[in-house]
Amino acid sequence: MTKACLAFAFFCLSLAHPLQAFDWGTATVNGREYVTLQSFCNFYGFSYQTPSGNEFESRNTQHTIRFKAGTSELYLDGVHYVLSFPIENGDHDLLVSRMDVIKLFEPVLRPTEVSGRHAIRGVVIDAGHGGSDNGATSRLGAEKDYTLDTAFLLEKILRGQGIKTVFTRRSDVFVDLYERVHIASFYPDYAFVSIHFNSATPEARGLETYCLSPRGAASTSSAYLTRSDIQKLPGNDYDPLNILLASMVHSEIIKLNSGDTTADRGVKRARFVVIKQNILPAILVEGGFVSNHMEAAQINTLGYRQRLAEAIARGLIRYMNVMGGKRMSLPDSNPDQNLAPAPSKTIVPASVAPSGLSHDPSVPRNSGRTVISSDPTPKLVAPSTTLETPKTKKSKTKKEVIPSGTSPADVTPGTSAVVHTGAVIPSKPLNLNEPAVPSSSPGAEQAPAEPDEPPVVNIYPTTPAKSSTGSDPTSPTVSTSPPVSSRTRSGTNTVNPPASPSTSNP
């Protein structure tokens, strides 16, 4: 019996080989590193046949995958993701960027292998906008009120599961974006979720979940790789955890539109302040479009916001279960929840912001540097990136010969020609260090700066508030001043003396 146990143990150990030890077929496209689709499928156990066209679909024992060459659109287990770089057409095979293998596929396909996993004790809930910043508005209401109500509904569900919660705001108060991150920094064993509702053209609809773009990759909405995209940000230390959290929450919220694949706008990448400056695993959820008549009517109902909160909670709990600690059951959704609009209620402005924070006026807001006026932000050590994989038979990669004298600089940007510094593209271990950071794209200096948070479009003005002498105490308080965001605030932003962040312990 002892010999049998030892033999089994040695067998298990033989399966645990680091990702670096696997021989990958590699290539370079426009100076960017890629792996062959065949080696990708061999490593993750997907069935493989040489693609006859641009489209590829496959499955392994647990997952299905579908994508199209020349695009960044990926469907993994029916969930829409936007890759950091398009799938490329090589001479003999499709190519997947090494950035996406390390920063998306590895965490999502093998979450229990992500290093740095640790038990999550609670959730920082960030209700977007507030105070003078209404967010997106329609004739039915303002985003700031919807986000706060959804945050309270989410808190109730999480507390029912014994999960601690912290709010960045509990009332109708403007809280600076950097201050929200500062609040989160005091809770290093928590996850962070920012709740928003979208706005665009009246036709736009659906659900999105954002996490931080990896260093060296542009945001989903950007056509250029800018100088700021190649700078390392605090949140990049948690890239695998960010995408894992976004994946699990998004796969739950899209069930709100079950059967309607067009409403799944995808897991996307951005560099919004609340995710790029965060030292917690952090995501931003867009729960629908206030600018769309149909979705605005849904968002204005208590029932929809309740179901959205339940879906976010299920995703958070799935993430916490993978991260370790006690195993929690997922809360059930209630499809019969009241769909009537929520009763009007007064939103009481807070007199004191949750904590104190000021900024150095000499530092640009997009510089990535924050000046804290109170206690220093606790610093966390970035987790290592040790990844393991079952032993897999080495794939045979076809040799690809290029004309002599060809270099990455000779390839026109946007083309899919395969270029390598040598005559042969060999199989080799995949380097798990930070993927090579390319230079910024031509014309990037003329590209508009990325916003500090999702932009808003107020299609319809909210109802003007009554004067203070004749106001109705039972009516919602609505600001008539234009929304003020951190993008338009200049100079030193000094807030009231620090107060303890709002924390709820079950």
N, C-alpha and C positions, 0 to 999 in steps of 0.2 A: 504493500500500500504506500509506504514511504517513497519507494522508487518511482511509483506511478505519479505521485504528487510532484516529485522533483522533476520528472520528465515533462509533466504538464507545465511547470513553472518555466523551465528552459524554453519550451515551445512558445509560451507567451512572450518571453523576453526576446526570442528570435524575431517576433513580429514587430517589435518596437524599434524601428530605425528612424533616425531623424529625417526630416524632409530634405535636408541637404544631401543625404546619401543617395537619393533617388536620381537616376540619370535622366535628365530632361532634355528633350530636343529644344534647342534655343535658336533664336534669330534676333536680328535687329532691324527695326523699321523706323526710318527717319530719326535715327539716334536713340530710339526707345527699345527696351528689352522685351522680348516676347517668348512664349513657349509654344510648341506645336500642340495642336488639338489632340493628336494621337497620344502624346505623352501625358497631357492633362487627363484624358479619359482613362489611360492605364493607371495613373496614380489614384484617381478617385473611384475607380471601378465602374465607370460608365461604359456601355457598349460603344464600339467604334467601327465605323465604316468610312472609307474615304469619301468626303462630301462630293456629291455630283454637281452641286450648285452652291449658292450662297447660304442657304438655310441648313441648319443642323438641329436635330432633336434626338435626345437619348435619355436613358434611364439607368440607374443602378438599383440595388435592392431597396433603397430608401428614398431616392430623389429622382425627379425628372428635370430636364434642362432643355431650353430652347432659345436659340438666338439666330441672328442673321449677320453675315459678313458685311462690313462696311457701315454697321450701326453700333450704337452703344446700348441697344435695348436687349435686356436679358429677362427671361421668365424662368424662375427656379421654383419648382413645386407650385406653379401657377401664380406666383407672386412676381410683380413687375419690379425690376431693379434697373437703374441706369449706371452702366459701367463708367469707370474713370476714363477709359480709352476704348475706341471701337475695336471690334473683332476684325482682324486684317486677313486679306487673301494672300497667302504665300504661294510659292511656285508649285508646291506639292501638297499643301495642307493649310487649313485655317490656323490662325495664330491668336493666342490670348495673351494680353499684356501681363507681365510679371507683377506689376502693381496690383492688378485685380486679383491675381491668384493669391497673393499674400494678404491683401487688405479687404477682400470680399469673400472669395470662394472658401478659403481655409477656415475663417471663423464661422461662416454660415453652414458649411457642409460638415464641419467637425467641431462643434462648439465645446465639447468636453475636452478637447485637446488645446484650447486656448490657454496660454500661460498667463499667470497673474490673476487667475480666478480666485475670488475670495467671497465670503458670505456678505450679502448686502443687507444692511440693518434697516434701511428706510429709503424714502423717496423725497427729493426736493421737488415740489410742484410749483411751477412758474406759470402764473396766469398772465398771458401777454397783455401789453398796453396798460392803461389805467390812468386815472386823473385827467389831466389835460390832453392826453394821448388817447383818443377814442378808438384808434385802429380803424378797420374797415367798418363802414356804416351802410345801412339800407333804411328804407322807410319803416322797417319793423324794429330796428334796434341797432346797438353798437357792439362791435367785437369785444371791447373791454368788459362788457357785462356778461356776454356769453362765455368768455374764457374763465372769468371768476366763478360763475355758477358751475361750469363743468369741473373746475378745480375742486370745489367743495364736494361735488358728487363723487369725484375720484377719491378724495380723502376718506369719505365715509366708507367706501368699498374696501380700501386698503386697511383702514383701522379695524374693520370687521374681520380681517385676516390676521390681525396682530402686527401690522406693519406700521412703523413710525413714519410720520410725515412732517415736513417743514414747508412753509409757504414763503415765497418772496414778497407777496402782498396778500393781505386778507380783506382789503377794502378798496374803495375807488381812489387810489393814490398813485401818482406817477413815481415809478421806481426806475432809476437809471439802469441801463443794460449792464454796465460794469458792476454796479452795486448788486445786481441779482447774482452775478458770478461770485462776488465777494461773499455773499450770504452762503452760497453753496459750498465755498471752500472750507467752512467750519464743520462740514459733515463728510469726512473722507470715505466713509463706508456706505454712502448712499448712492443712488442713481438720480439723474436729473431729467425731468421731462417738462418741456415748455409747450403750452397749449395755445394754439392760434386758430383763426379761421381766415380763409383765403379771400383774395379779391383780384379780379382781372376783368376781362370783357364779359358781357352777360352770358355768352355761350359757354364759358369755361366752367367745368364742374369736376368733382371727384376729390379724392383723398391723397395726401402726400405725407411722407415722413422724411425728415432731413437728419443727416448726421454730418460730421466734419469731413471735408475733403482731405485725402491724404496729401502729405507734402509732395509737391511736384506734379499734382494733378489739378486742373482747373475745376471750378465749381460747375455744376450741371448747367446752369443758365449762362455760362460764359463761353464765348467762342475763342477766347485767347487764353494762353498761359502767361500770366502777368508776373512781375517781379515779386509781388506779395505772395503768390501761390507757391513759390519755392522756399519761403521762410518757414521754419519749424515753429509751430504754435503749441501752447500748453496742452491743448486737447489731443494733439497728435500722438502723445504718449499712450493714448488709450484707443487707437484706431480699431483694433480687433474687437474691443468691447463695445465701442460706439456702433459699429455696423451690426453686431450681434443684437444689441438692444433695439436698434431701429428695425431690424428684420423681424424680430418677434412681435413688436408692437404693431408694425404695419400689416403683418399677416393676419392679425386679429381685427384691426379696424376696417379692412376691406370687406370683411364679412357683413358689414352694415349694408353693403350693396351686393349681396350675394347674387351671382349669376350675371352681373353687369360688369364685364371686364373693362369696359371703357372708363369706368369710374375709378379704376386703380391707376393713379398717376405715377406711382412708383416710389421706391426708396431712392432718395436723391442726396446729392452732396452740396454743401454750401459752407461759407465761413461767416455765419452770423455770430455776433459777439457772444451770445449765451452758450454757444457750443464750441467756438474756437478758443475762448479764454477759460474754459471750464476744466477743472482738474478732477471732475467726476465723469463717468460714462454718461453722455448727454445726447439728447435728441430733441427735435422740434416737430410737433405734430400739427398738420393743417387739417382741421376737421370738416372741411367743406367750404364752399364759396358763398360768402355773403352777397356777392355781386350777381349771383345767379338766382333768378326768381324762385325756382323750384327748391333749390337748396337753402335759400334764405328762409323760406317758409318752414322747412324742416328744422333748421338750426334754432328757429324761434320757439320750438316746442320743447317742453321739459322732457318728453319721452325720448327724443333724438339725443339730447345731451346726456341723458341717463345711459342710453345704450352705448354712446361714444365713450363715456367714462368707464363703463364695464369692459369694453373692448381694450382700452388702454390698460386697465388693471390686469386683464388676463395676460396681455403681452409682458407687462412688468413682472408678474408672478412667474411666468414661464422663464423669463430671464433670470430671476432670482433663484429658481429651482436649479437651473444649469450652473449658476455661479457657486452653489454650495449652500450649506446651512440646512435648516429643516425643510422638509418637502411640504409644499402647500398645494391645496386643491384650487382649481380655477373657479372663480365665481360664475354662476350661470347667468345667461342673458335673459331678459324678460321681454319677449316680443309683444306682450300685451300692455306694456307700459303706456300710461296716458300720453296721447299725442296732442293734447290741447296746449295752447300757449301757456307758458308759466305766468302766474299772477304777477301783476306789477308790484314792485317793492322798491323802497328807498335805498339807494346805495350811499352809504355814509362815508364821506371823505375822511381819510385818516389824517390826523394832525401831525404825526411824527412818522418819518420813513423808517423801514425796518432796521437800517444800520447806517453808519456814517461813511462817506466815501467822497474824495475829491480827486480832481485830475490836474495834472500839470498842464497849463495852457500852452506851453511850448512844445508839447508832444502831440503830433497829429492823432486824431481818433482812430485812424486805421493803421497806426504804427505797430500795434500789437503789444505796446507797453502800457501798463496800468500803474498809477501811483495811488497807494492806499494811505489814507490819512490816519486810520486807526491802527489796530494791531496788524502785524504782518500776516499775509495769507499763508496758512500752513502749506508746506511743500511735500509732495508725494514723490517717491522714487518710481520712475517708470518701470513697468514690468519687463522682464526679459522676453525674448521671442523664441523659445524653444518649442519646436513643433515636431511631433513624431508621426510615423505612418507605418501601416503594415508593409511587410516586405513584398515587393512587387517585381514581377519579371521585367527585366530591362526592355524598353521599347527600341526598336530599330528605326532610326530616323534616316530618311533618304538624304544623300548629300546634295547640296544646292550650290551650284557654281555661279559665280557672278563675273562680269567682265573685269579684267585687270584694271587697276587704277580707279575703280569706283569707290566712293566714300559716302558716308551719310550726308555730307553736305551737297552731294551731287543729286540727291533725290528731291524732287519737287514736293513741298509740304502738301499733305492731304492725299498723296498717292499711296498705293499699297505695295510698291516694289520692295522686295526683300533685299536688304543690304547687310553685309557682314564685313568686318575688317579683314577677314581672311577669305580664302577661296572655298572653304568648307564650313558648314554650320554643324558643329559637333553636338553629341549628347554630353551633358555635363551636369554636376550637382547644381541645384537652384540656390543661389545666394540669398540668404534670409536677412542680410543686413538691409538697412534702409535703401529702397530702390534708387537707382541713379537719378539725380535731379537734372533735367534738361534746362537749357537756357530758356528765357521767356520767348514767346512767339513774336514773329515780325508784326509790327503794328500794335503791339500790346500797350505801348505807352499812350495810345489814343483811346484805349478801351475805357469805358466808364468804371469808376470805382465800385466795388461790390458794396451793397448796402449793409448796414450794421444789423438789420433785421429784415424780415420779408417786407417788401413795399406794399403799401395799401392804396386802394382806389376807392374813394367815397362816391359811389354812384348817386346816392340820394342823401341829402342833408338830414340830420336828425332833427326832431321837433325842438325849436328853441325853448330854453328853460324860462319859466316865469321869474319875475323879479323876486328878490328875497322877501319883499313886504307882502306880496300876494301869492306866494308859492303854496302849492298843495302838498302837505307833508306826506301824502300817500302816493305821490307820483314820483317816478324815477328822476334823479337829478342828472341833467344833461348839460354838458358844457357847450357854450356857444362859440368859444374861441377855437381857432383852427388847431388841429392836432399838432402836438410838439413831440418830436422824437429826438433821440440822441444824435441823429444825423444832422440836425439843424441847430443844436445847442452848441454855442461856442464859449470860449473862455473857461474860467474855473467853475466847475459845477459843485458848489458846496451845499450840502443838505443839512438837515437838522442833526443835532447831536445823536450819537448812536443809541439805538434801543435794541433790546434782545430780539432776535428773529423769532417769528411765530412758530412754535413747535408744538405738535400734538403727539402725546405719547398715550398709546392705548392703555 
